[in-house]
Amino acid sequence: MKATGIVRRIDDLGRVVIPKEIRRNLRIREGDPLEIFTDREGEVILKKYSPVADLGRFAQEYAESLTEGTGHAVLICDQDEVVAAAGLPDKRVVEQPITEHVEEVMRNRKTYLSNSPNDRPPVEGIEFASQVVAPIIVEGDIAGAVVLLSRDMTPMGDMEIKMAETAAGFLAKQLGQ
């Protein structure tokens, strides 16, 4: 654990304000759920909660199945990072932060298609020819996104959009249960 040197008091309703600098660094936004942990030494630990990351192994197997079925690389992301990936030569994509581009697609709540090589990557350093990004929306809340990436020059279209949206819808249903 890293000390910040910041001390806050609990108010009469039991609330503590997390300083803006810390929220910005950890990408915690208003309304984000936080998971609360305690240990035997009296420490209270707040961790940003990611329902998509809770899918863990299921999300990874789902990404692998999508890759096998489509031939495209697949990323499953929460609001901050990649939680599952398949079909990429570099396996170190999991836990990498997503780019502002994917965050913007999620905020807009609309599927994004680009057949422009390396146009606004979902994660820094990934090379691709086409991409589809479909937001995962659970009961009106943005939970993450499904990203399909093609490395060959065959353009993506309606079929890939429907596949990404179907995958995002399926994951949303899993998260809503």
C-alpha positions in Angstrom: 0.0 0.0 0.0 1.2 3.5 -0.8 0.6 6.4 1.6 -0.7 9.6 0.1 -0.3 11.9 3.1 -3.9 12.9 2.8 -6.1 12.6 5.9 -9.9 13.0 5.8 -12.5 12.9 8.5 -15.7 10.9 8.5 -18.8 13.1 8.6 -21.9 12.5 10.7 -23.5 10.3 7.9 -20.3 8.1 7.8 -19.0 9.6 4.5 -15.4 10.2 3.5 -14.5 12.4 0.5 -11.9 10.8 -1.8 -9.7 13.6 -3.1 -10.1 14.7 -6.7 -6.5 13.9 -7.6 -6.9 10.3 -6.4 -10.2 9.9 -8.2 -8.7 11.2 -11.4 -5.6 9.0 -11.1 -7.7 5.9 -10.4 -10.3 6.9 -13.0 -13.1 6.8 -10.4 -16.1 8.8 -11.6 -19.3 9.9 -9.9 -21.6 6.9 -9.6 -18.9 4.3 -9.9 -19.4 1.4 -7.5 -16.6 0.7 -5.0 -16.1 -2.6 -3.2 -15.2 -2.4 0.5 -12.7 -4.8 2.0 -11.4 -5.0 5.6 -8.6 -6.9 7.2 -7.8 -8.1 10.7 -5.6 -5.1 11.4 -8.5 -2.6 11.0 -7.6 -1.5 7.5 -10.5 -0.5 5.2 -9.7 -0.9 1.5 -11.8 0.6 -1.3 -11.5 -1.0 -4.7 -13.2 0.1 -7.9 -15.8 -2.6 -8.6 -16.0 -4.1 -12.1 -18.8 -6.5 -12.8 -17.2 -7.4 -16.2 -14.0 -8.3 -14.5 -16.0 -10.5 -12.1 -16.9 -12.7 -15.2 -13.2 -13.6 -15.3 -12.7 -17.0 -16.8 -16.1 -16.9 -18.5 -15.2 -13.7 -20.3 -11.9 -15.2 -21.4 -13.6 -18.3 -22.8 -16.2 -16.2 -24.5 -13.5 -14.1 -26.2 -11.8 -17.3 -27.3 -15.0 -18.7 -28.7 -15.7 -15.4 -30.6 -12.3 -15.5 -32.1 -12.7 -19.1 -33.2 -16.1 -18.3 -34.8 -15.2 -15.0 -36.4 -11.5 -15.2 -37.1 -11.1 -11.8 -35.6 -9.2 -10.8 -32.5 -11.6 -10.0 -29.6 -11.2 -7.8 -26.5 -13.7 -7.7 -23.7 -13.2 -4.5 -21.6 -14.7 -3.0 -18.5 -14.8 0.8 -18.1 -11.0 1.0 -17.5 -9.1 -1.9 -18.9 -9.1 -5.1 -21.0 -10.4 -8.0 -18.9 -10.2 -10.7 -21.6 -8.5 -11.0 -25.0 -8.1 -13.6 -27.7 -6.6 -13.8 -31.2 -3.8 -11.4 -30.6 -0.1 -12.4 -30.9 0.7 -10.5 -27.7 -1.1 -12.0 -24.7 -0.1 -9.1 -22.4 -3.2 -7.0 -23.5 -5.2 -8.1 -20.5 -5.2 -5.5 -17.7 -3.9 -2.9 -20.2 -5.9 0.4 -20.0 -8.4 1.2 -22.8 -8.0 4.4 -24.7 -10.1 7.5 -24.6 -11.6 6.2 -27.9 -13.3 3.2 -26.3 -14.4 5.3 -23.4 -16.0 7.7 -25.9 -17.8 4.9 -27.7 -19.2 3.6 -24.4 -20.4 7.1 -23.4 -22.1 7.5 -26.7 -23.8 4.1 -26.3 -23.5 3.4 -30.0 -21.6 0.8 -31.8 -18.5 2.1 -33.7 -17.1 0.7 -37.0 -13.9 1.7 -38.6 -12.2 0.2 -41.7 -9.3 2.6 -41.4 -6.0 0.9 -40.5 -4.9 1.9 -37.0 -7.7 4.5 -36.6 -7.9 5.3 -32.8 -6.8 2.0 -31.3 -8.7 0.5 -28.4 -5.5 -0.2 -26.5 -2.1 1.5 -27.3 0.2 -0.6 -29.4 -2.3 -2.9 -31.2 -2.1 -2.9 -34.9 -5.3 -3.7 -36.9 -7.0 -2.9 -40.2 -10.6 -2.7 -39.0 -12.5 -2.5 -35.7 -16.0 -2.7 -34.3 -16.6 -1.5 -30.7 -20.0 -2.3 -29.1 -20.8 -1.0 -25.6 -22.0 -3.4 -22.9 -25.0 -1.8 -21.2 -26.6 -3.4 -18.2 -29.9 -2.0 -16.9 -29.1 1.4 -18.4 -25.5 1.5 -17.0 -22.4 1.2 -19.1 -20.4 -1.8 -18.0 -17.8 -2.1 -20.7 -17.3 -3.0 -24.4 -16.7 -5.8 -26.8 -14.1 -5.0 -29.5 -13.6 -7.0 -32.7 -10.3 -6.4 -34.5 -9.3 -7.5 -38.0 -5.7 -7.7 -39.0 -6.3 -8.4 -42.7 -7.5 -5.7 -45.2 -11.0 -7.3 -45.6 -13.4 -4.5 -44.4 -15.8 -5.2 -41.6 -19.5 -4.5 -42.0 -23.0 -5.3 -40.8 -22.2 -8.9 -39.9 -19.3 -7.9 -37.6 -21.5 -5.1 -36.1 -24.3 -7.6 -35.3 -21.8 -10.1 -33.8 -20.2 -7.5 -31.5 -23.7 -6.2 -30.5 -24.9 -9.7 -29.9 -21.8 -10.5 -27.7 -22.3 -7.2 -25.8 -26.0 -8.0 -25.3 -25.2 -11.6 -24.1 -22.6 -10.3 -21.6 -25.0 -7.6 -20.4 -27.6 -10.4 -19.7 -25.0 -12.4 -17.7 -24.1 -9.3 -15.7 -27.8 -8.4 -15.0 -28.6 -11.7 -13.4 
